[in-house]
Amino acid sequence: MSSIIDSIDWKPRDRLERRLILDARVKLYLWLRYIDDIFMVWTGSEEELNEFLNYINEAHATIKFTWTWSKESVNYLGVQVMNTNGQIGPDLYTKPTDKYQFLSYTSCHPRGCKQGIPYAQALRLAYMLYRRSLREKS
């Protein structure tokens, strides 16, 4: 049975990341990276998690990881990922430093980009509110 790790087309800059994942004593359930943010789902014990976090920080002399973890919720890329009764789902999250500034319509960005922002914001809000109402019903 092949894993998702085996099917990824690794680029040279990802060699450290690949080594960290494949050589770890405990195998990860999920590891997603966007630029320098990583989202990970861990199914092992708390002790094994701490061991893994120490392991990845000892793997390279200058690259160090910082982390926030919780059994209930974690914030990742503008989304609060919640664990509600074993069901993982999103909720709205706004960083404390958010100034609620959006792209000016008079900017030089393509019209499609500017027109897509309100639609994407409304879609995100509708989806998050829908998920919240489902959680409140259960």
C-alpha beads as a LAMMPS data file, in Angstrom:
LAMMPS data file: protein, C-alpha beads

138 atoms
137 bonds

1 atom types
1 bond types

-500.0 500.0 xlo xhi
-500.0 500.0 ylo yhi
-500.0 500.0 zlo zhi

Masses

1 110.0

Atoms # bond

1 1 1 0.000 0.000 0.000
2 1 1 1.580 3.293 -1.035
3 1 1 1.290 6.385 1.077
4 1 1 0.595 9.956 0.041
5 1 1 4.227 10.735 0.905
6 1 1 5.385 8.307 -1.807
7 1 1 3.242 9.967 -4.474
8 1 1 4.466 13.550 -3.952
9 1 1 6.822 14.949 -6.587
10 1 1 9.514 16.307 -4.246
11 1 1 11.517 19.330 -5.347
12 1 1 15.141 19.763 -4.212
13 1 1 14.174 22.400 -1.627
14 1 1 11.869 19.869 -0.033
15 1 1 14.574 17.293 0.695
16 1 1 14.776 18.221 4.366
17 1 1 11.013 18.071 4.712
18 1 1 10.856 14.706 2.954
19 1 1 13.577 13.311 5.177
20 1 1 11.827 14.603 8.305
21 1 1 8.563 12.930 7.360
22 1 1 9.919 9.625 6.083
23 1 1 12.540 9.113 8.813
24 1 1 10.252 9.979 11.723
25 1 1 9.777 7.168 14.217
26 1 1 6.015 7.784 14.316
27 1 1 4.316 8.251 10.957
28 1 1 2.206 11.350 10.428
29 1 1 -1.474 11.145 9.555
30 1 1 -1.407 14.400 7.562
31 1 1 1.268 17.020 6.721
32 1 1 0.369 20.012 4.545
33 1 1 2.673 22.932 3.812
34 1 1 1.966 26.304 2.226
35 1 1 5.178 28.329 1.895
36 1 1 6.365 28.396 5.521
37 1 1 3.170 27.302 7.292
38 1 1 2.596 23.632 8.092
39 1 1 -0.659 21.977 9.107
40 1 1 -0.304 18.549 10.634
41 1 1 -2.755 16.003 12.025
42 1 1 -1.214 13.787 14.687
43 1 1 -2.747 10.527 15.865
44 1 1 -0.005 9.381 18.235
45 1 1 0.408 10.165 21.907
46 1 1 1.328 13.560 23.358
47 1 1 4.712 12.145 24.337
48 1 1 5.334 10.991 20.748
49 1 1 4.299 14.424 19.448
50 1 1 6.800 16.184 21.709
51 1 1 9.460 13.692 20.620
52 1 1 8.674 14.408 16.948
53 1 1 8.747 18.190 17.457
54 1 1 12.149 17.916 19.133
55 1 1 13.329 15.614 16.323
56 1 1 12.427 18.074 13.535
57 1 1 14.172 20.933 15.344
58 1 1 17.390 18.925 15.663
59 1 1 17.456 17.962 11.969
60 1 1 19.084 21.169 10.671
61 1 1 21.506 23.653 12.196
62 1 1 19.689 26.836 11.120
63 1 1 16.125 25.802 10.259
64 1 1 13.925 25.736 13.338
65 1 1 10.209 25.108 13.640
66 1 1 7.769 26.847 15.951
67 1 1 4.408 25.316 16.664
68 1 1 1.044 25.669 18.245
69 1 1 -0.999 22.585 18.920
70 1 1 -4.291 21.769 20.550
71 1 1 -6.763 18.923 20.781
72 1 1 -9.660 21.363 20.232
73 1 1 -8.617 23.929 17.590
74 1 1 -5.694 25.461 15.744
75 1 1 -5.414 28.476 13.424
76 1 1 -3.967 27.927 9.957
77 1 1 -3.932 30.355 7.017
78 1 1 -6.920 32.402 8.138
79 1 1 -9.009 29.399 9.120
80 1 1 -9.624 28.059 12.596
81 1 1 -9.582 24.271 12.255
82 1 1 -11.814 22.805 14.959
83 1 1 -12.162 19.310 16.347
84 1 1 -15.768 18.974 17.447
85 1 1 -16.643 15.522 18.768
86 1 1 -14.061 13.923 16.474
87 1 1 -15.239 15.869 13.407
88 1 1 -12.672 18.243 11.907
89 1 1 -14.108 21.400 10.359
90 1 1 -13.337 25.068 9.721
91 1 1 -14.490 28.233 11.416
92 1 1 -13.714 31.899 10.856
93 1 1 -10.388 33.125 12.188
94 1 1 -8.996 36.629 12.024
95 1 1 -5.460 37.392 13.103
96 1 1 -5.213 39.956 15.907
97 1 1 -3.120 42.155 13.593
98 1 1 -5.717 42.156 10.784
99 1 1 -6.574 45.730 9.759
100 1 1 -9.548 44.673 7.590
101 1 1 -8.013 46.399 4.605
102 1 1 -8.935 45.140 1.177
103 1 1 -7.624 45.851 -2.280
104 1 1 -8.694 49.251 -3.568
105 1 1 -10.844 49.034 -6.667
106 1 1 -8.692 51.791 -8.227
107 1 1 -5.546 49.648 -7.965
108 1 1 -3.777 48.367 -11.067
109 1 1 -4.787 44.757 -10.446
110 1 1 -6.704 42.964 -13.215
111 1 1 -10.469 43.536 -13.112
112 1 1 -11.126 39.820 -12.566
113 1 1 -8.983 39.875 -9.430
114 1 1 -10.844 42.871 -8.021
115 1 1 -14.251 41.413 -8.887
116 1 1 -13.374 38.080 -7.331
117 1 1 -12.532 39.454 -3.880
118 1 1 -16.107 40.254 -2.717
119 1 1 -17.371 36.956 -4.134
120 1 1 -14.630 34.953 -2.394
121 1 1 -15.196 36.765 0.920
122 1 1 -18.944 36.158 0.773
123 1 1 -18.443 32.504 -0.160
124 1 1 -15.995 32.011 2.713
125 1 1 -18.380 33.627 5.186
126 1 1 -21.387 31.613 3.966
127 1 1 -19.464 28.332 4.218
128 1 1 -18.141 29.085 7.690
129 1 1 -21.577 30.147 8.990
130 1 1 -23.103 26.994 7.518
131 1 1 -20.520 24.840 9.295
132 1 1 -21.111 26.731 12.549
133 1 1 -24.884 26.120 12.319
134 1 1 -24.266 22.396 11.797
135 1 1 -22.109 22.264 14.932
136 1 1 -24.736 24.118 16.978
137 1 1 -27.450 21.650 15.895
138 1 1 -25.428 18.621 17.026

Bonds

1 1 1 2
2 1 2 3
3 1 3 4
4 1 4 5
5 1 5 6
6 1 6 7
7 1 7 8
8 1 8 9
9 1 9 10
10 1 10 11
11 1 11 12
12 1 12 13
13 1 13 14
14 1 14 15
15 1 15 16
16 1 16 17
17 1 17 18
18 1 18 19
19 1 19 20
20 1 20 21
21 1 21 22
22 1 22 23
23 1 23 24
24 1 24 25
25 1 25 26
26 1 26 27
27 1 27 28
28 1 28 29
29 1 29 30
30 1 30 31
31 1 31 32
32 1 32 33
33 1 33 34
34 1 34 35
35 1 35 36
36 1 36 37
37 1 37 38
38 1 38 39
39 1 39 40
40 1 40 41
41 1 41 42
42 1 42 43
43 1 43 44
44 1 44 45
45 1 45 46
46 1 46 47
47 1 47 48
48 1 48 49
49 1 49 50
50 1 50 51
51 1 51 52
52 1 52 53
53 1 53 54
54 1 54 55
55 1 55 56
56 1 56 57
57 1 57 58
58 1 58 59
59 1 59 60
60 1 60 61
61 1 61 62
62 1 62 63
63 1 63 64
64 1 64 65
65 1 65 66
66 1 66 67
67 1 67 68
68 1 68 69
69 1 69 70
70 1 70 71
71 1 71 72
72 1 72 73
73 1 73 74
74 1 74 75
75 1 75 76
76 1 76 77
77 1 77 78
78 1 78 79
79 1 79 80
80 1 80 81
81 1 81 82
82 1 82 83
83 1 83 84
84 1 84 85
85 1 85 86
86 1 86 87
87 1 87 88
88 1 88 89
89 1 89 90
90 1 90 91
91 1 91 92
92 1 92 93
93 1 93 94
94 1 94 95
95 1 95 96
96 1 96 97
97 1 97 98
98 1 98 99
99 1 99 100
100 1 100 101
101 1 101 102
102 1 102 103
103 1 103 104
104 1 104 105
105 1 105 106
106 1 106 107
107 1 107 108
108 1 108 109
109 1 109 110
110 1 110 111
111 1 111 112
112 1 112 113
113 1 113 114
114 1 114 115
115 1 115 116
116 1 116 117
117 1 117 118
118 1 118 119
119 1 119 120
120 1 120 121
121 1 121 122
122 1 122 123
123 1 123 124
124 1 124 125
125 1 125 126
126 1 126 127
127 1 127 128
128 1 128 129
129 1 129 130
130 1 130 131
131 1 131 132
132 1 132 133
133 1 133 134
134 1 134 135
135 1 135 136
136 1 136 137
137 1 137 138
